[in-house]
């Protein structure tokens, strides 16, 4: 059969040639970055991996030069939030900027504390001892201290967001990033002397938003100034991380607390009983929902929902199993969309300042499971949850007891993936809940993007050019007699065999298959469950408009991402084999039938209008039929 395909390849005038391998970038990642000290405008260099600071980087190492789109990521211990500073424009913002270079200076502090074996004690404002100085011959200096805050006098609530902050000086001569005491009185914290404009990180930048006057003000799009920390942050060393490190980690990374304390988001509402903490874990019941604008019945449901959350997390006694409770929670959130936002608010609350290890682990597990079935309804709830999850995605902030970052990273993927294009979510069942739990630490083959699959298999098979699951399913179809099986891709497979084979594939195990309908059905399922269609939405309409023009179809395919192009080429090779006359005699599936059953799995119509769907279905089928008939993919027979 291969000889026939090779002969066809030599006689074909139109051949689909995807990029079989991406060009290898031999350049090393730039661990050194160039930054500018805001007061003196001196340029210096920092190593994001080791925490070293120097006037000049070591010779021969890649350096990411300072650009206008460079932002520093800093941490405010008062609001428990990260914020971002642009040294070029002297601008500060709360929201993480997009399409720019983020320099995680706050992370350098944690990195230094976790790796440094010796610590130097020094009083505030004092000079670094001579032992920490680096000789001119070495050039590189260690970031001995990265103090982002210190204790300060209390100030009024009304002036909280307008008060001045301690300046932070960066100096390679001492190899440190240190804090400078305030040069002005706290008697009038809303006013900054003009002489301090370059010595304070807030820089008194002109903002279009009006100053915040009280705690009840809605969160501004950019901070008026960098909120000054309430106390110094000394992160634990790798040698002495105990229960105290858990508390510090939670304090360091709790974005939910900041959202509630400062900005009165939708997650902060009517719990006014005084017995239940508004924004952190509690063992007590709630008397009012956390979300606003719930009707009377929904308020009762929200209170009952919170008890179920406590049961799953082990904070309340339960008679049912954890899986049954999870199914019940997801069903309620799906039944009433507004309860979905309430559920995420409750989980955020219970995961904040939770000192119970098992409760914390089960809470993150429940959040990940929930996101497999439920998406936030409002954009505000989505952004709040997104910020909370992102804050916990850094492995450097994990405690020894719970690897929160692994849960958070999986939650982030599920949250960003959102609802399917069709809008249909799978109904929660015991089996799907168990599967969702397994996939937290063992990412699935199904429902993962093509690029994610390529990354997952890179360590196992670095030379592979197409996803392992696609080549495995194609090999199983051929090995189990697919080319001679009647109704291949049309006849449904046995559900039990289908589920068993899928579970093994998700674990990178080769299933035992005797019925070709099983791998055929799984191949369609895999294509259908790709988060991004094999033919992306961006070129969907073009595919339909040129569906019966072979040359234009080939040009359209060239617009696909390289990984998608490889997957499509491998699939077309299989369909071309099956459409040969000697195989059609057995399968009763000619090129038209194959195109009809496979087109909906690689092209997805976004319209819900039945007439549009009907017309597009015919064009989708024609497009795939044209590719099968005119694109020679015989070279893909040996590509894995």
Secondary structure, DSSP 8 states (H G I E B T S, - for coil): -HHHHHHHHHH-S-B----SS----------EEEEE-TTT--EEEEETTT-EEESS--TT--EE---TTEEEEEEETTTTEEEEEETTTTEEESS--SSSEEE-HHHHHHHHHHH-S------TT----GGG---TTT-EEE---B----------STTTTT----EEEEETTTTEEEEE--SS-GGGTT---GGGTTTSTTTT---SS----STTS---SS-SS----SS------SS--SHHHHHHHHHHH-HHHHHHHHH--TTS-S--SSSS-SSS--SS--SS-SSSS--HHHHHHHHHHHHHHHHHHTSS--SS-HHHHHHHHHHHHHHSHHHHHHHHHHHHHHTSS---HHHHHHHHHHHHHHTTT---SSHHHHHHHHHHHHHT--GGG--SS--HHHHHHHHHHHHHH-S-TT-------HHHHHHHHHHHHS--STT--HHHHHHHHTTT-TT-SS-HHHHHHHHHHHHTTGGG-TTTTTS---HHHHHHHHHHHHTT-------HHHHHHHHHHHHHT-SS-SS-GGGHHHHHHTTT-HHHHHHHHTTS-HHHHHHHHHHHHHHHHHTSHHHHHHH---HHHHHHHHHHHH-------HHHHHHHHHHHHHHHHHHHHH-B-GGGGG--
